[in-house]
Amino acid sequence: MKYLKIDAYDGMSFFGGLVFFAPVALLVRTQAGISDGQFFLLQVLLSAVIALGELPTGYLTDRIGYRNSLILSQLLLLLARGMLLAAYLLHSLSLFVLEAVIEGISACLSSGTGSAYLYATCGKENYLPKTAHAANFGTAGFLISTVSYAVIYHRFDLKGLLIATVFSGAAGFACTLFLHREPHGGAAKAHAEKTGPAQLLLLLRDQRARRFTVLMSLFSVAWLLVNFFYAEILTQCGIPLVWLSAIIVGYSLAQMLAEPLIRMLGKCAKQSLTIFFCLIGGTVLLGFGLLHKPWALIPMMVFLPLLLDLAAFYVEEQQNHLVDTLEMENDRAAALSVMNMGVNLVEIISLFASSLLVAAGIGWCFGLCGVFLILSAVLYYGKAKAEGHK
C-alpha cells in the first residue's frame, strides 16, 4: 500500500525515538552535579518554554512553511543534544538551563507542525493511517534505544549514551532535508488575508476546541502517570522491578498495533471511535485504583498506552477538521498550537503536583484521571449528539 512506504518523515520519527540516555535521564544530570530539585526545575522550565512559545512559533510556522519549521526544529534539537553532552562533561548548570530552553523551542516548532504537515501532504483520507505509520517508526526507535542502552552504558558509560543520541539527532536532521514540500507551497504560500493572533485566541471560546484541549490534557496527565509511576505501581503490588523493562517493551509493541487497527476501522465514524477509546482508556485508568492483582494490572499496563495513542490520533484528526470548518487552513499550525497551550499548562501543574500525587496514592491518581476521562467522553458524546454529528 502507498502509505506503507518508508519516507523521510518516517526516518525523522525513527531517529527521534532513538534517545539512548532516556532510561537514565535523571542520572545524566545528577552525575554532573545537578540535584533532584534542580532536575525537577529544569523539567518545569522546559514545559514553561513550550507553553509560552506555542502560539508565536505556530504563527511563525504558518509563514515559513511546515517543512522549514520541521527542519529548524530538528536543527535546534540536535543543538540541544550537543549542549546536553557539553553540560554533562563540564558539569555546568548554566548549560543544562540553556539546553532546556533550546529543546523547548524545538518542541514548540514541531508542536502541531507534524500533524499539519501530514494533513497537508497526505490529505484527509490518509492522514490517520500515515500518522500511526510514522508513530510506529518512533516507537521502533524507542524500542531499539531501550534494548541497546544497557550495552552502550556498560561499554562506554553515560558519555557513550549521550554521543550516540547526538548522532541519532544528526541523522534525524538529515532526514528533514529530504522531506517533500507541502502541496501548493502549503503554509508558506502568500494569502490575501491572514488570521491574526487575536482571531486565533478566539479558538479558546469554541466549545469543540475546548473539548479537544480537555481530552488532550487528560492524555498528557495519563502519560505523566505512565512515565513516572509505573515502577511505583509494580512495587505496591509486589511485582519485582525487573519486570518494568519487559512491560515497557510490551506496551511499545502493543502501540504498534495502532496502524493496523486504524486501517481496519477506517469506515467507522471517527467521533464514535474517539469516544469509544476514551471510555475504554478511562476504564483502564480507573482499574488501577480498584484492582491490585498482578494478573489484572500487567495487561492494563501493557495496553493503556495503545488506547491513549488511538484516542489521541482521532482527536488530532478532528482538530484538523475543526480548523477546516473554521476556515483557518492558512494558519493551521498556529491554530493547533492554540489548542495545545492548555495541554502544556496542565503538564506544568501536573509536574508541580507530582509529589502530592505520590502522597495521595498512585493507584487513586490513575483512577481519578480515568474518571475525568470517562466523564469527558460522556459529555463529548452528549454535545456531539446535540450538534447533530454522527
MOMOGI-V319407 format. One record per pair of residues at least 6 apart in sequence whose C-alpha atoms are under 8 Angstrom apart, sorted by the first residue. I is the first residue (numbers start at 1). J is the second residue. Records with the same first field share a line. If there is no record, write none. Layout:
# MOMOGI-V319407
I = J + J
This chain:
# MOMOGI-V319407
3 = 126 + 129 + 130 + 133
4 = 133
7 = 179
8 = 175 + 176 + 178 + 179
9 = 134 + 175 + 176 + 179
10 = 133 + 134 + 135 + 137 + 138
11 = 137 + 172 + 175
12 = 171 + 172 + 173 + 175 + 176
13 = 134 + 135 + 137 + 138 + 141 + 172
14 = 134 + 137 + 138 + 139 + 140 + 141 + 142 + 172
15 = 138 + 141 + 168 + 169 + 171 + 172
16 = 138 + 141 + 168 + 169 + 172
17 = 137 + 138 + 139 + 140 + 141 + 142 + 145
18 = 138 + 141 + 142 + 144 + 145 + 165 + 168
19 = 141 + 142 + 145 + 165 + 168
20 = 145 + 146 + 148 + 149 + 161 + 162 + 164 + 165
21 = 28 + 149 + 158 + 161 + 162 + 165
22 = 146
23 = 146 + 149
26 = 36 + 39
28 = 88 + 158
29 = 35 + 39 + 88
30 = 36 + 39
31 = 88
32 = 87 + 88 + 89 + 90 + 91 + 92
33 = 91
34 = 93
42 = 96 + 97 + 100
43 = 100
44 = 348 + 351 + 352
45 = 100 + 101
46 = 100 + 101 + 103 + 104
47 = 104 + 344 + 345 + 347 + 348
48 = 344 + 345 + 348
49 = 101 + 104 + 105
50 = 104 + 105 + 107 + 108 + 344
51 = 341 + 344 + 345
52 = 341
53 = 105 + 108
54 = 108 + 109 + 111 + 334 + 337 + 338 + 340 + 341
55 = 334 + 337 + 338 + 341
56 = 334
57 = 108 + 109 + 334
58 = 108 + 109 + 111 + 112 + 113 + 333 + 334 + 335 + 336 + 337
59 = 197 + 331 + 333 + 334
60 = 334
61 = 68 + 69 + 109 + 113 + 187 + 333 + 334
62 = 187 + 188 + 330 + 331 + 332 + 333 + 334
63 = 187 + 188 + 189
64 = 187 + 188
65 = 182 + 185 + 186 + 187 + 188 + 189
66 = 113 + 114 + 116 + 117 + 182 + 186 + 187 + 188 + 333
67 = 117 + 176 + 179 + 180 + 181 + 182
69 = 109 + 110 + 113
70 = 109 + 110 + 113 + 114 + 176
71 = 173 + 176 + 177
72 = 106 + 109
73 = 105 + 106 + 107 + 108 + 109 + 110
74 = 106 + 169 + 172 + 173 + 176
75 = 173
76 = 102 + 103 + 105 + 106
77 = 102 + 103 + 106 + 169
78 = 166 + 169 + 170 + 173
79 = 102
80 = 99 + 100 + 102 + 103
81 = 99 + 162 + 165 + 166 + 169
82 = 166
83 = 95 + 96 + 98 + 99
84 = 95 + 96 + 99 + 162
85 = 159 + 162 + 163
86 = 95
87 = 93 + 94 + 95 + 96
89 = 159
111 = 333 + 337 + 340
112 = 333 + 334 + 336 + 337 + 340
113 = 333
115 = 131 + 316
116 = 320 + 332 + 333
117 = 182
118 = 127 + 130 + 131
119 = 127 + 320
120 = 182 + 183 + 186
121 = 182 + 183
122 = 130
127 = 317
128 = 262 + 313 + 314 + 317
129 = 259 + 262 + 263
131 = 313
132 = 258 + 259 + 262 + 313
133 = 259
136 = 255 + 256 + 259
139 = 252 + 253 + 255 + 256
140 = 252
143 = 249 + 252
149 = 161
152 = 160 + 161
153 = 160 + 161
187 = 330 + 331 + 332
191 = 330
194 = 330 + 331
195 = 328 + 330 + 331
200 = 334 + 335 + 338
201 = 338
203 = 209 + 335 + 338 + 339
204 = 210 + 338 + 339
208 = 322
209 = 319 + 322 + 339
210 = 339
211 = 376 + 380
212 = 315 + 319 + 339
213 = 339 + 340 + 342 + 343
214 = 342 + 343 + 376
215 = 315 + 373 + 376
216 = 312 + 315 + 340 + 343
217 = 342 + 343 + 344 + 346 + 347
218 = 369 + 372 + 373
219 = 308 + 312
220 = 343 + 347
221 = 346 + 347 + 350 + 369
222 = 366 + 369
223 = 305
224 = 350
225 = 366
229 = 362
230 = 244 + 301
231 = 241 + 244
232 = 362
233 = 362 + 363
234 = 240 + 241 + 244
235 = 241
237 = 292 + 293 + 294
239 = 294
247 = 298 + 301 + 302
248 = 302
250 = 302
251 = 301 + 302 + 303 + 304 + 305 + 306
252 = 305
254 = 302 + 303 + 305 + 306
255 = 303 + 305 + 306 + 309
256 = 306
257 = 306
258 = 306 + 309 + 310
262 = 310
269 = 390
270 = 314
271 = 314 + 390
272 = 390
273 = 311 + 314
274 = 310 + 311 + 314 + 315
275 = 311 + 377 + 378 + 380 + 381
277 = 307 + 308 + 310 + 311
278 = 307 + 308 + 311 + 373 + 374 + 377
279 = 373 + 374 + 377
280 = 307
281 = 304 + 307 + 308 + 370 + 373
282 = 369 + 370 + 371 + 372 + 373 + 374
283 = 370 + 371 + 374
284 = 300 + 304 + 370
285 = 304 + 366 + 367 + 368 + 369 + 370 + 371
286 = 364 + 366 + 367 + 368 + 369 + 370 + 371
287 = 367
288 = 297 + 363 + 364 + 366 + 367
289 = 362 + 363 + 364 + 365 + 366 + 367
290 = 363 + 364 + 367
291 = 297
319 = 336
320 = 332 + 336
323 = 329 + 332 + 335
328 = 335
357 = 365
384 = 390
